[in-house]
Amino acid sequence: MELDKNKIDEFIKKVQSSKDHEMDLSSDEDLSIAIMNLVSIEEHFFFTGAKLDKPEYFDLLNTAREMRKDLLKKIIKEYEGEVWCISKHLLAASMRLMEVGTKALGRGKKEEAEDLFRKAYELYSLFWGINLKLVNVGEVKKIGDDQIGKDDKQPSSAKASAGKEKGVLGKLGDVVQYVINCCKE
């Protein structure tokens, strides 16, 4: 996967020069979190309906799904191929990793939680990288084993501070953090 440096620089300049809230990514970030929760609600309606053998929960699932689809259109205005579905799954996986990380943190497993949180943020950053067209999806062949692996030991920031190269997802996370932090409320 390759980040297009020119696209990133161009995008950051556009955000910096925006004075009329043309790019309100902080609202889009909030919306993406709401979408994550709607995906989670869909899952809960499914499992509740299936476990209790109450199909009326599937009607509620469909209501949440329609709302999620409508809201996702506000962030993903243009897409090709399976980018819509990829985006939905990136948000869903990010949310699940955050929840599992939070549970690990509650059990006192801080290192495990931090690893899960880092992976959640990398997936979340990939969502934004794809949808802000900072990632050339056509060049995505394989995400390196060191990017989202079960044996990951150091968070991206620790790798960078130790003098090692930060992975593509770590770099993308930095860009997303910069862009969202510099947006006006």
C-alpha positions as CSV (number, residue, x, y, z in Angstrom):
1,M,0.0,0.0,0.0
2,E,1.4,3.3,-0.9
3,L,0.5,6.8,0.4
4,D,0.5,9.4,-2.3
5,K,2.8,12.1,-0.8
6,N,1.6,14.8,-3.2
7,K,-2.1,14.0,-2.4
8,I,-1.3,14.2,1.3
9,D,0.5,17.5,1.0
10,E,-2.3,18.9,-1.2
11,F,-4.9,17.8,1.2
12,I,-3.1,19.3,4.2
13,K,-2.8,22.6,2.4
14,K,-6.5,22.5,1.5
15,V,-7.4,22.0,5.2
16,Q,-5.0,24.7,6.4
17,S,-6.4,27.2,4.0
18,S,-10.1,26.4,4.8
19,K,-11.6,29.3,6.6
20,D,-15.2,28.7,6.1
21,H,-15.4,25.2,7.6
22,E,-15.4,23.8,4.1
23,M,-13.8,20.7,5.5
24,D,-15.3,19.9,8.9
25,L,-13.6,16.6,9.5
26,S,-14.3,16.8,13.2
27,S,-18.0,16.5,12.5
28,D,-17.2,13.6,10.0
29,E,-15.1,12.0,12.7
30,D,-18.1,12.2,15.1
31,L,-20.3,10.8,12.4
32,S,-17.9,7.9,11.8
33,I,-18.1,7.0,15.5
34,A,-21.9,7.1,15.3
35,I,-21.8,4.8,12.2
36,M,-19.5,2.4,14.2
37,N,-22.1,2.2,16.9
38,L,-24.9,1.6,14.4
39,V,-23.0,-1.3,13.0
40,S,-22.6,-2.6,16.5
41,I,-26.4,-2.1,17.1
42,E,-27.1,-4.1,14.0
43,E,-25.0,-6.9,15.4
44,H,-26.7,-6.8,18.7
45,F,-30.2,-6.9,17.1
46,F,-29.1,-9.9,15.1
47,F,-27.7,-11.9,18.0
48,T,-30.7,-11.0,20.3
49,G,-33.2,-12.0,17.6
50,A,-31.3,-15.3,16.9
51,K,-30.7,-16.2,20.5
52,L,-34.2,-15.5,21.7
53,D,-35.8,-16.7,18.4
54,K,-37.6,-13.3,18.1
55,P,-37.7,-12.1,14.5
56,E,-39.0,-8.7,15.5
57,Y,-35.4,-7.8,16.4
58,F,-34.5,-8.3,12.7
59,D,-37.0,-5.5,11.9
60,L,-35.1,-3.3,14.3
61,L,-31.8,-4.4,12.8
62,N,-33.1,-3.3,9.4
63,T,-34.1,0.1,10.7
64,A,-30.6,0.6,12.2
65,R,-29.0,-0.7,8.9
66,E,-31.0,1.8,6.8
67,M,-29.9,4.7,9.1
68,R,-26.3,3.5,9.0
69,K,-26.4,3.4,5.2
70,D,-27.9,6.9,5.0
71,L,-25.2,8.3,7.3
72,L,-22.4,6.5,5.6
73,K,-23.3,8.3,2.4
74,K,-22.5,11.6,4.1
75,I,-18.9,10.5,4.5
76,I,-18.4,8.2,1.4
77,K,-19.7,10.4,-1.4
78,E,-17.8,8.6,-4.2
79,Y,-16.6,5.0,-4.3
80,E,-15.6,2.3,-6.6
81,G,-15.7,-1.4,-6.4
82,E,-16.1,-2.6,-2.9
83,V,-14.8,0.5,-1.1
84,W,-18.3,1.1,0.4
85,C,-18.2,-2.4,2.0
86,I,-14.5,-2.2,2.9
87,S,-15.2,1.1,4.7
88,K,-18.1,-0.3,6.7
89,H,-15.9,-3.3,7.7
90,L,-13.0,-1.1,8.6
91,L,-15.2,0.9,10.9
92,A,-16.8,-2.2,12.4
93,A,-13.4,-3.9,13.0
94,S,-12.0,-0.7,14.6
95,M,-15.0,-0.5,16.9
96,R,-14.7,-4.1,18.0
97,L,-11.0,-3.8,18.6
98,M,-11.7,-0.7,20.8
99,E,-14.3,-2.7,22.8
100,V,-12.0,-5.7,23.3
101,G,-9.2,-3.3,24.2
102,T,-11.4,-1.6,26.8
103,K,-12.3,-4.9,28.3
104,A,-8.6,-5.9,28.4
105,L,-7.8,-2.6,30.1
106,G,-10.6,-3.3,32.7
107,R,-9.0,-6.6,33.5
108,G,-5.6,-4.9,34.1
109,K,-4.0,-6.1,30.8
110,K,-2.7,-2.7,29.8
111,E,-0.2,-3.8,27.3
112,E,-2.7,-6.0,25.5
113,A,-5.2,-3.1,25.5
114,E,-2.7,-0.7,24.1
115,D,-1.9,-3.1,21.3
116,L,-5.6,-3.5,20.5
117,F,-6.2,0.3,20.6
118,R,-3.2,0.8,18.2
119,K,-4.7,-1.7,15.8
120,A,-8.1,-0.1,16.0
121,Y,-6.6,3.3,15.2
122,E,-4.7,1.9,12.3
123,L,-7.9,0.5,10.8
124,Y,-9.7,3.7,11.5
125,S,-6.9,5.6,9.8
126,L,-7.1,3.3,6.8
127,F,-10.8,4.1,6.6
128,W,-10.0,7.8,6.4
129,G,-7.0,7.3,4.1
130,I,-9.2,5.4,1.6
131,N,-12.1,7.8,1.8
132,L,-10.1,11.0,1.7
133,K,-8.3,9.4,-1.3
134,L,-4.9,9.5,0.4
135,V,-4.3,5.9,-0.3
136,N,-4.1,4.6,-3.8
137,V,-6.3,1.5,-3.4
138,G,-5.2,0.3,-6.9
139,E,-1.7,-0.2,-5.5
140,V,-2.8,-2.2,-2.5
141,K,-1.4,-5.7,-2.9
142,K,-0.9,-6.9,0.7
143,I,-0.8,-5.3,4.1
144,G,2.6,-6.3,5.5
145,D,2.6,-8.9,8.2
146,D,4.1,-6.4,10.6
147,Q,1.2,-4.0,10.2
148,I,-1.7,-5.9,11.8
149,G,-0.3,-9.1,13.2
150,K,-1.0,-11.1,16.2
151,D,2.6,-10.9,17.2
152,D,2.9,-7.1,17.1
153,K,4.9,-6.0,20.1
154,Q,5.4,-2.2,19.8
155,P,2.9,0.5,19.0
156,S,3.8,2.4,15.8
157,S,4.8,5.4,17.8
158,A,7.2,3.3,19.9
159,K,8.7,1.9,16.7
160,A,9.2,5.4,15.3
161,S,10.8,6.8,18.4
162,A,13.1,3.8,18.6
163,G,14.5,4.9,15.2
164,K,12.6,2.3,13.2
165,E,10.5,3.2,10.2
166,K,6.8,3.7,10.9
167,G,4.6,1.5,8.8
168,V,2.2,2.9,6.3
169,L,-0.8,2.7,8.6
170,G,1.2,4.5,11.3
171,K,2.0,7.3,8.9
172,L,-1.6,7.5,7.8
173,G,-2.6,7.7,11.4
174,D,-0.4,10.7,11.9
175,V,-1.9,12.4,8.8
176,V,-5.5,11.7,10.1
177,Q,-4.6,13.0,13.5
178,Y,-3.1,16.1,12.1
179,V,-6.0,16.8,9.8
180,I,-8.7,16.3,12.4
181,N,-6.7,18.2,15.1
182,C,-6.3,21.2,12.9
183,C,-10.0,21.5,11.9
184,K,-11.9,24.3,13.5
185,E,-14.8,23.6,15.8
